[in-house]
């Protein structure tokens, strides 16, 4: 489950952030420092393994059939395709 940060300002307006960089940009928009003196910060991108885990959980609960093709024609072990089979009579776009 994705988390978000919600800040309510002095006028009662809520500001929602799902990315750290957006939160930092908001904090930097004020005239006062949001960190004590001699403190520094940086944003360091990281691989989010929980996203991969969430995808595999969703895939296992997927309401349509799927299969995995690990065919590696050139031997570099970089090809993996997941195909979905949706019944032709299923016209509901929300179910796809």
C-alpha positions in Angstrom: 0.0 0.0 0.0 1.3 3.4 -0.9 1.5 6.0 1.8 1.1 9.8 1.6 1.9 12.7 3.8 -0.8 15.2 4.5 0.0 18.6 5.9 -2.8 20.9 7.0 -1.7 24.6 6.8 -2.8 27.5 9.0 -5.7 28.2 6.7 -7.0 24.7 7.0 -6.0 23.7 3.5 -4.6 20.2 3.1 -1.5 19.5 1.0 -0.9 15.8 0.1 2.5 14.4 -0.9 3.3 10.9 -2.2 6.9 11.8 -3.3 9.6 13.0 -1.0 10.9 15.4 -3.6 7.5 17.2 -3.7 7.4 17.4 0.1 10.9 18.9 0.2 10.0 21.4 -2.5 7.0 22.4 -0.4 9.1 22.7 2.7 11.7 24.8 0.8 9.0 27.2 -0.3 8.9 28.8 3.2 11.1 31.7 4.2 12.2 29.9 7.4 14.5 26.9 7.5 12.9 23.6 8.2 16.2 22.0 9.4 18.3 23.2 12.4 21.6 24.9 11.7 24.4 22.8 10.3 22.0 20.0 9.2 21.9 19.0 5.5 19.6 16.8 3.4 19.6 15.1 0.1 17.3 13.0 -1.9 18.7 9.6 -3.0 16.7 7.5 -5.4 16.4 3.9 -4.3 14.9 0.7 -5.9 11.6 0.1 -4.2 11.3 -3.6 -3.8 7.9 -3.3 -2.2 6.6 -2.1 -5.6 7.9 -5.3 -7.2 6.3 -7.3 -4.4 3.0 -5.5 -4.8 3.0 -6.2 -8.6 3.6 -9.9 -8.0 0.8 -10.0 -5.3 -1.5 -8.3 -7.8 -0.5 -10.7 -10.5 -1.3 -13.7 -8.3 -4.7 -12.3 -7.6 -5.4 -11.2 -11.2 -9.0 -12.0 -12.3 -7.9 -13.0 -15.8 -5.6 -15.7 -17.0 -1.9 -14.9 -17.6 1.2 -16.7 -18.6 4.9 -15.9 -18.5 7.2 -16.3 -21.5 10.8 -16.6 -20.6 12.0 -17.0 -24.2 15.5 -15.6 -24.5 16.3 -15.7 -28.2 19.8 -14.1 -27.9 20.9 -15.7 -24.7 21.3 -12.4 -22.7 18.7 -13.4 -20.1 16.9 -10.0 -20.5 13.6 -11.0 -21.9 10.5 -11.8 -19.9 7.0 -11.2 -21.2 3.8 -11.6 -19.2 0.7 -12.0 -21.4 -2.9 -11.6 -20.3 -5.9 -13.5 -21.7 -9.1 -11.5 -21.3 -12.4 -13.2 -22.4 -13.7 -11.6 -25.6 -17.2 -11.2 -24.1 -15.8 -9.1 -21.2 -16.6 -5.5 -22.3 -16.2 -3.9 -18.9 -13.0 -1.8 -19.1 -12.8 -1.6 -15.3 -12.3 -5.3 -15.1 -9.3 -5.3 -17.5 
